[in-house]
Amino acid sequence: MLTWLLAELAMFPAPWFVAGGWALDLYLDKASRQHQDVDVAIFRADQASLFDALPRCRFAKMVNGVLTPWHRGEWLDLPVHEIRASRDAVELEFLLNERNGDTWLYRRNEAVTLPISQLIGTSAGGVPYLAPEVVLLYKAKICRPSDNADFEHIGPLLSPSARAWLRSALALCHPEHPWRATLQSKHVA
């Protein structure tokens, strides 16, 4: 799936980066579990470029939990942040991210920011991925068993600065979240 993704996005003229569970595996440089899909993050300002980069795909936008067609020339503002691109039974989920210049803004709370230079890592194979602390912040909202497993697996590997950033972001967005206590300790999990 990642090989297909790299081939398809070769013509995308702006930054893109794998998000979700695959981003964590790219950070680890190994597969840690099965994944149901591939999430790709792009910046909202670059959304129209998807049509030219993926000309053979059909597009849909997620609005209030319902997929509806998305057409060239239609601009997507918040709260819409999810686009699906499909072709031949393969589907990619694109997640629109906010930015202000060189700073990423968390769409759920714009007080949470990160310099874009720290937002995107690159795997040993050259695939760009979303920083693991940001992936975990997104996962903290729902906190499914797989999200908790990802935190337990990745948490100990976060740098002290990434751990501090995630702890601070959780304090702003999910003050009662159980991961905060774990992040307080010197050794995570």
N, C-alpha and C positions, 0 to 999 in steps of 0.2 A: 504494500500500500504506500509506503514512504517513497519507493522508487517511482511509482506513478505520480505521486504528489510533486516530486522534484522535477519530473519531466513536464508536467502540466504548468507549473509555476515558473518555469524557466524564462518566460516572457513577461512576467509581472514586473513592472518598472519601479516598484516601491518596496519598502521593507515588509516582509512577512515572516512569521515564526510559528512553529508548532506549539500548540497549547495543550492543556489537559494532561491526561496520563502519559501520552506519548512524549510530552516535553520532559516529564520526570525521567522517563527511560533514556531519552537522549542525554540528559544531564548525567545519568548513571553510566551511560555508554553500554547498557545491556537491557534486555527485556525483563521486567520484573513481574509482569502479569499480562493476561489477555486484555485486549482493548476492543470495545465495540465499534469505535469510529475514530476518525482523525479530525481533530479540531485545529484550525489554522487561524491565527490572529493577524489582523491587518489594522492599519489606522483608518478611522472613519473617512478622513479626507481622500483616501485612495480607493474608495469603494467602486467608483465607476470604472477603474482600470480592470476589474474582474471580467467585464464583458469582452474586452480585447484580448486579455491573457488566456481566457477559456472560451473561445468562440463556439465550441461545439456543445457547451453545457447549457442546461436549462437551469434557471435561477428561481428561487422562492425565498421569501422573507418570513420570519416568524413574528407574527403580530398577535399578542394576547394568547399565546399558546396554539395558534392556528397558522399553518403554512399557507401562504397565498403567493401567486406569481409575482415576481419582481422583474420589472422591465427596464431596458436601457433608458436613461434619461430621468428615471425616478430617483430622487435623493432620499436617503434614509436618515432620519434624525432619531435621537433618543426619544422614547425608550426602545425603539427597534435596534437590536444589536446583533442579530443572528441572521445569516444568509446561508442557504443550502444551494450547492451547485451539484448537479447530477448529470451523469452520462453513462449509458450502458450498465445500469445497475450498480454503479459506483457513485457514492455520494460523499462530498466534503462539506464540512460545516465551517463557515467563516464567521469569526467573532470580531465585531467592530470595536476598536479601542480608541479611547479619547487621548488627545495630546494637546499640549500648549507649548509650541516651540520644541525645545529639546527635553520636555518633561512629559512623562506619561501620567494620566489622571485616571484613577479608579472610578469607573462609571457609577458605582453604587455609593461612593462618598468621595467627592473631588478634593477633600482635605488630605486624602491618601495619595501620595505621588512618589515617583521614582524617576531619576534621570534615565532617559532612553538608553544611554550608554551602559547602564546597569540592568536594563530590562531584558535584553536579548543576549543569550549565550549562543555558542556555536559548538555543535558536537564534533567528535573526532572525525566524522565523515563529512563535515561541512554543512550540516543541516542546522538552520537557525531555530532556536527554541526559546520559549518564555521562561524567565528566571523562576526557579523552583519555589522561592518564597512567594511569588505572585500567584503561581498555580495553586499553592496551598491556601492563599487568602481566598481565591475564588471557591475552592473546595470547602472552605470552612462554613459557608452559608448553609449548605444542606447537610453535610457531614454524614454521608452514607458509610456503610462498613468499608467500602473500597477507599473512600477518602481518608478514613481513620488509618487504614493500613498504609496508604501512601504517606501520611504524616509520620507514622511510626518508622517507616522505612527511610524516608528522606530527612526527617528532622535532625537526626544525629549527624548528618553530613553537611548541614548548612554551616556556612561560615558564621563567626560571631556577629558580623555586621548584618548578614541576611536574617539571622535569628532575631536580632534586635529590631530590624525593620518589620518583620512579621509580627512580633510581639506588640509593637507600637500600632501597626495597622489593625490588628485584632482588637486592641483597646478602644480604638475609634469606632470600629464597625460592629464588633461582637464582644462587648466588654465582659460577658459572663462565659465566654467560650472556654471549654476545658483545656484546649491546647495552650492557653496563655500560661497556666501554671507550669506545664511541662517546659515551655520555652524559658521560664524564669530560671530554671536550674542550669547549672553550668554544663551538665551533660544531658542532652535531650533524649527522652525515652529510655 
